[in-house]
Amino acid sequence: MESTPTRTASNKTEELANGAAADHARRSIAEARACAEELATQGSQALHKGTVHARKTLTRASKETARYVQEQPLKSLLIAAAAGAAVAVLASAIGKRRA
């Protein structure tokens, strides 16, 4: 019957070790969760900043384009026609290659 106290002590040691491992796992999970939340916040902020920057850039380009068209209407029309012709030639070439 000597094995009972030894077994009990061994069980208590095992329970303590399991408890310590469980506590360590909980802390690790909490740290991982906190890191993931921080990364998600940083990603969201970066995306928002990028969106704001893109919107400002597109607005500025649109205004500059409108100003250029008003200042150079004939030249703008010729540039647009040439660009349209280039797109049509490329589309035709791609269509013929696939056929």
C-alpha positions as CSV (number, residue, x, y, z in Angstrom):
1,M,0.0,0.0,0.0
2,E,3.1,2.2,-0.1
3,S,2.4,3.0,-3.8
4,T,-0.7,5.0,-2.9
5,P,1.2,8.0,-1.3
6,T,3.8,7.9,-4.0
7,R,1.1,7.7,-6.6
8,T,-0.8,10.5,-5.0
9,A,2.4,12.7,-4.9
10,S,3.1,11.8,-8.5
11,N,-0.5,12.7,-9.4
12,K,-0.2,16.0,-7.6
13,T,3.1,16.7,-9.4
14,E,1.5,15.8,-12.7
15,E,-1.6,18.0,-12.0
16,L,0.7,20.9,-11.1
17,A,2.7,20.4,-14.3
18,N,-0.5,20.2,-16.3
19,G,-1.8,23.3,-14.6
20,A,1.4,25.2,-15.3
21,A,1.4,24.0,-19.0
22,A,-2.3,25.1,-19.3
23,D,-1.5,28.5,-17.8
24,H,1.5,28.9,-20.2
25,A,-0.8,27.9,-23.1
26,R,-3.4,30.4,-22.0
27,R,-0.8,33.2,-21.8
28,S,0.6,32.2,-25.1
29,I,-2.9,32.2,-26.7
30,A,-3.7,35.6,-25.1
31,E,-0.4,37.1,-26.4
32,A,-1.0,35.7,-29.9
33,R,-4.5,37.1,-29.9
34,A,-3.2,40.5,-28.8
35,C,-0.6,40.4,-31.5
36,A,-3.1,39.4,-34.1
37,E,-5.5,42.2,-33.0
38,E,-2.6,44.8,-33.2
39,L,-1.7,43.6,-36.7
40,A,-5.3,43.8,-37.8
41,T,-5.5,47.3,-36.5
42,Q,-2.3,48.3,-38.2
43,G,-3.4,46.8,-41.4
44,S,-6.7,48.6,-41.3
45,Q,-5.0,51.9,-40.6
46,A,-2.6,51.3,-43.5
47,L,-5.5,50.4,-45.8
48,H,-7.4,53.6,-44.7
49,K,-4.3,55.8,-45.3
50,G,-3.7,54.2,-48.7
51,T,-7.3,54.7,-49.7
52,V,-7.2,58.4,-48.6
53,H,-3.9,58.9,-50.6
54,A,-5.3,57.2,-53.7
55,R,-8.5,59.3,-53.5
56,K,-6.5,62.5,-53.2
57,T,-4.2,61.5,-56.1
58,L,-7.1,60.6,-58.4
59,T,-8.9,63.8,-57.5
60,R,-5.8,65.8,-58.3
61,A,-5.2,64.0,-61.6
62,S,-8.8,64.5,-62.6
63,K,-8.6,68.2,-62.0
64,E,-5.4,68.5,-63.9
65,T,-6.8,66.5,-66.8
66,A,-9.9,68.7,-66.9
67,R,-7.7,71.9,-66.8
68,Y,-5.5,70.5,-69.6
69,V,-8.6,69.7,-71.8
70,Q,-9.9,73.2,-71.3
71,E,-6.6,74.7,-72.2
72,Q,-5.8,72.4,-75.1
73,P,-9.2,71.1,-76.5
74,L,-7.9,70.2,-80.0
75,K,-4.7,68.6,-78.8
76,S,-6.7,66.6,-76.1
77,L,-9.1,65.4,-78.8
78,L,-6.3,64.2,-81.0
79,I,-4.5,62.4,-78.0
80,A,-7.8,60.7,-77.1
81,A,-8.3,59.6,-80.8
82,A,-4.8,58.2,-81.0
83,A,-5.2,56.4,-77.7
84,G,-8.5,54.9,-78.9
85,A,-6.9,53.8,-82.2
86,A,-4.0,52.2,-80.3
87,V,-6.4,50.3,-78.1
88,A,-8.5,49.1,-81.1
89,V,-5.3,47.9,-82.9
90,L,-4.2,46.0,-79.8
91,A,-7.6,44.5,-79.2
92,S,-7.8,43.4,-82.9
93,A,-4.3,41.8,-82.7
94,I,-5.1,39.9,-79.5
95,G,-8.4,38.8,-81.0
96,K,-6.7,37.4,-84.1
97,R,-4.1,35.6,-82.1
98,R,-6.7,33.8,-80.1
99,A,-8.7,32.8,-83.1
